[in-house]
Every structure is written in structure tokens, then in C-alpha cells.
Amino acid sequence: MTALSFVLCVPTHNAGNQWQDWIVAYQRQTIKAEEVIVVDSSSSDQTVKWAEEAGFSVHRIPQAVFNHGGTRNQAVKFAENIADIIVFMTQDAILASPDSLANLLAPFSDPNVAAVCGRQLPHKGATPLATHARYFNYPTQSKIKSKEDIPTLGIKTAFMSNSFAAYRCSVFEKMGGFPDNTILAEDMFLAAKMVLAGYRIAYCAEATVFHSHNYTLYQELQRYFDTGVFQQEQAWIQQRFGKVSSEGKKFILSEFKFLIQNAPHLLPKAALSNLVKWVGFKLGYHYQKLPYRWCKVLSMHKGYWRKNE
């Protein structure tokens, strides 16, 4: 098989010292992108300087115009090189091995695979709750998923994360890319469209990055509020793939077992965290019934609401 060419797109904003780790990990890869495209939302630290020194193609945008879907679509348009594959990463996802990118591209040897999601490992210093979340969502076994898997996998069939994911460029363009204005989950939106169109999407456990978040309870509330907003605005996803709640129940049971074995003292905190997530999701799902100012307070991605005022 002829080696596939790829461009790598990463949105940045005040990436901090961890950005240097990101650059070093990329430079150690066994394969390199035709171009690394950085779309920076008006960083005030050294993010742009370090990216330019690394030879990346940097494009600055006002922070107020950032959007999870639209900004990534814009990044693709900035590409000066024609490539077979588009890889998306986030500034806090650190490539875990020199073969991470090569492994991420491997499933594209199947011409029916339109997208690939890599495995996310917890950062050093991740809490037990954050560690379990990565182990639950990113198992050790690779899998190729298609429309035929919906009855058994449900909404997990369309699981995708642009913290470390790749898309076949021809299919990406055919499907219209990401939604230009979405609060989050632009990756799930496109993956779901690809599956329903008859394409396959792959989860590659051999392609790894370090990526996790030690969220506070308030941040969990905000994150799940935004998730509820997305699921309300894209109701077709649950209609075609199944309810999010069924996956939530599996997560809680898995988390309970994990904590019993590894950190039983955190069981009360986990119970409170799951309650907060549930409340956040329900509030987000019914956001249209809330005062507009509440939505901005409850949301993690406040720019989304400013643009819709």
C-alpha cells in the first residue's frame, strides 16, 4: 500500500508549557505531516512563538470567533498541501509513542474506513475518576464499526474524539465536514453521518496519546450541560443510534467497580459527580426553557452563546 499523506490540524489558545511537550512528542514521530496547521485563538503566551519555531503553519483568529466545528473546518481550508488524510488533535493531547501517528493511519488500509479514533491514556497526575473515564471510553481492543453495529453498540457506534482522530479527506469533504456552529461534539456529529452513509469508522487502541482532565464538580456540570445542549440540537443522533442514558448507566457501574478496587474512599465523590453530570445534562437538554443568561453561566463554552445572541 502506498503511504498516505496527511495534514495535522490543532486549535490552540494559551497552551502553556505543555505545548512544548506536544511539539517534542510530534517531532519524535516516525512519520510527519505534510503540514501542521495551528489555528490560534489570540493566545497571550508563547504558544504562537513556539509553533512558528517548530515550523508549523500558524493562523491567528479572534478568540470570540472560535467554534469547535467551524474553526476546524477553517483549519482544513488553510492547508496548502493536498493530503489523503486529515488528522485533528488538541493542544493538551500528547502523543504517547513514536508510532502513534503511524498507527492512527493504519486502519485506512481498508478503503471503507472513513475515520479513525485513537486511544487516550490518562495524564500523569490524573485522578482516579479521570483515570477510569479514560479506561472506560478507550479500551485496549481495537474495533471497526459500521451501521450493522448500532443494535449492539448503540450511540457508542458513533463515538469519536477530535483530541486524536483522523478522517479520509475525500469523505470529509463529501460529507460537508463538521457543523460550522456547534457547542461541542463536532466529531460525533460527523462520525454519525459517516456511519449512516455506509462508511466504517475505526477505534485504534495502538494509536495512543496522553489526554485527560481533572474536572471540578462545577466543570463537570458545565461539560454535561453543553453535552445536553448538543444532544437536544442534534436529536437525530439519539433517534438513530439510541439514548445516551443507556451508556451512562454502564459508565456508573464500571466506575463503581473500578473505585471499589482502586480508590474506595472516592465513592461518595463519584456519586455526587454523577448526580451533577445528570443534572447538567438535563438542564442542557432543556436549555430552551431556561433564561438565556443562565445558559451562559452553566456552559463551559461561553463563546457559543455570545455568537447566538
N, C-alpha and C positions, 0 to 999 in steps of 0.2 A: 504494500500500500504506500502511495506517495505521501510524504509527510504533509500534514495540514498546516497551513499558515494561520496565524491568529493575531488579533489585536487585543490588548488588555485595557479595560476602562475602569477607572476608580474615581468616585467623587470624594472630595476632601473638604474638611473645614477644621482648622486648628488641630491638626493630627497629633501634635506634641512630639515628645521624644520617641514614642513608639513608632512613629513614621520612619525613623532611621532603621529600626529593626525590620520594618516592612521592606524597605529598599534593599537592605543587605540580604534578606531571605529571597527576594526576587533575583538579585544578581547571582545567587548561588544555584539557580535553576539550570537543569541540564538542557532545556530548550528556552528560547527567548521569544518574546512577541515581536512582530513586525514593528509595532509601535505601542508604547504605553501612554495612554491618554488620561491625563489628570484634569478633571473639571473641579476647580476650586471655588468654593463659595466664600470669597472675601476673607481668607484667613489673615489673622493678625500676628501669627507666629512665624516659624521658619519653614512651614510646610512647602510653600511655593519655591523658596530658595533651594531646599534640599532636593525637590523634584527636578528642578531645572539642572542642578549639578549632576543628577543621576542620568541626564539625557532624556528625560520624559518630555512629552508634548503637553504643555500646560495651558489651559484656557480658564480665564477668570470670569466668574459671573457674580452678580449681586446676591448676597445671602437670601434676600427676600424672594428671589425667583426660583430657588431650589425646589424641585419636586422629585419624589422617588422615581417616578416613571419618566416624566418629561426630560429631566436632566440626563438620565442615562440614554434616552433616545438622541439627545443633543450630542452626547459624547460620541456616539456611533457616527453621526454626521461629521464630526470633527476629524475623523480618521482620514489620513492622507494615503493610506495603503489599502488596497483591496485584499481581503482575507477570507478564508473559508469559515473561520470560527470567531465569535466574539466572546471574550472572557470578561466577566464582571467580578470585581472584588470590592471590599470596603477597606478603609484605611486601618482598621483595627483587626483585620484577619491576616495573621502572619503565616506564610507558607511553612509547613512543618517539616518538609523534607525536600531535598534537591529534585526529586521526581514528581513533586505534587502537580505541577502543570502538565507534565508529560502524561501522567496517569489520568488527569482530568480529560484530556483529549482522546484517550484510548477508546472509549466506547463509541466514538464517532466512526469507527471502522464499520459499524452497522449503518448502512445508508438510511435506515428508517429512524435512527435516533436523532431527534431534533434538539435535545437539550440534556445537559449533564449537571448534576449537583454533587459537589464534593462533601467529604466528611469534616465536621467541625469538632475539634477537641477542646476541652476546657483550658483556658489560660492557666499558667502557674498562679496560684493565689485565688483561684475560683472557689467560691463557697460550695458546700455540699449540695445546696439547692441548684446552683448554677451548673455544677458538675453533672448532676442527674439529668438536667434538662438536655444537655448535650448528648449524654449516653442514650437517652430515650429517643430523641429525634434523629440521631445519627448512629445507627447500629454498625456492627463490624462486618455485616454481609452486604455485598453489592447486589443491586437488583435493577432490572429493566422493566419499566411499567408501561402499560398501554390501556386502551379503553376496556379491554377484557378484564382488567384487574379492579375496576370500580366496584363490582359487587362484594369483593372481599376486602379491599384496601380502603374503600370509601374516599374521603377527602384527602387521605394520605397519597392517593394516586397522583395528585397534582402538587405534591409538596416540592418546593424549590426555594433556594435561598441565594440571593444575589451577593451575599457576603463571599461566596465562592461558587460560581456557576458559569457554564459555557453554553452558547447557543449556536446552532448552524446558521450562518449568516443568511443563506438563501431562504430558509424557513422563517427566520426572524423578520425579514423584510416582507415576505409573503403574508405573514400574519399581522403585519402592521406594527410590529414592535410592542413596546409597553404602552399602557394607557398614559396619556400625557398629563393627566391630573388625578393622582390617586394619593390617598393619605399614607399608604404603605402597601405591601404585598403585591407590587407590580410583577414580581417573579411568579407568584402563584397564579395570577391572572393569565399571564402568557402561557405558563405550563398547562393550565386547564384548557385553554383554547387549542393548544397543540395536541393534547390527548384526544379531545373531542373531534379534531380534524383527522385523526387516524395515525398520528405520529407516535413514536415511543420517546419516553424520557428516562434517563438513567440516573441511578444513585450509585456513585463510585466511592466505595469505602477506602480504596487505596490512595485516593487523592485527598490529602489532608491539610488543614490549616488549624491554627490555634485561634479560637474565637469564642468568647463567652462574655456575659455581663453579670455583675453582682448588683442587680437592681434592688433599690429600696422598695418598700411597700407602695409608696406613692408612685414610683416609676412603674411598678407592675400595674397599678390601677390605670395609669396613663397609656401604657402599651396595649393593654387589653381593651381599653376604651377605643383606641384607634382601630384595633382589630374588629371590634363590633361595628364601627362605622363602615369599614371596608366590606364586611360581610352583608351589611344592610344595603349598601350601594351596589354591590355585585351579588345580589341574591341568587342569580342563576347558578353560581358555583355550588352552593349547598343543595339547590334543587337538582342538579345533575350528578353531584358526587356524594351527597349525604351530609348530615348535620355535623357541625364542629363539636357538639356536646358529646357525641359518642367517643371521639378521640380524647376529649378532656377527661372522661371517666377512666380511660385506660392509663392516662398520664398520672392521675392521682393515685391509683392503685400501685403503679410502678414506683412512684416516688415514695409511697408509704413503705414498701418492701426495701427500697434502697436505704432509706433513713434508719429503719429498724436495724439493718446490718452495719451501717457506717456512722450514723450520727443520730441516735435516738433522741438526744436532747433537743433536736431541732423539729421534732414532730409538731409541737404546738405552733411554732412559727410557720411551718409548712401549711398547717390547717388554716391559719389566718391568711397566709399568702394566697391560697387557693380561693378562699372566700372573697378576697379583694379582687382577684382576677375575674371571678364570676360576676361580681357587682360591676366592675369596669366594663366587661363585655356587654352586659345587659344595658347599661347606660348608653354605651356607644351604639348598640343595635337599635336603640330607640332615641337616638340623638335628636331627631326631628321634633320630639316632644319637649326638649329642654330649651331653656333660654340660650340664645346664641353665645352670650358671654360665658356661660357655664362650659360650653364645648371647648372654648379656647383654654379655660383653666384645666379641664380634665384631660386634654390632649397632650401627647408628647410632641407632636409635630404641629406646632402652632402656626407655622407659615402656611399650611394648607387652608386654615380658616381665614387668614388675612387675605389670601388670594380670592377667596369666595365671598368676601364682604360686598 
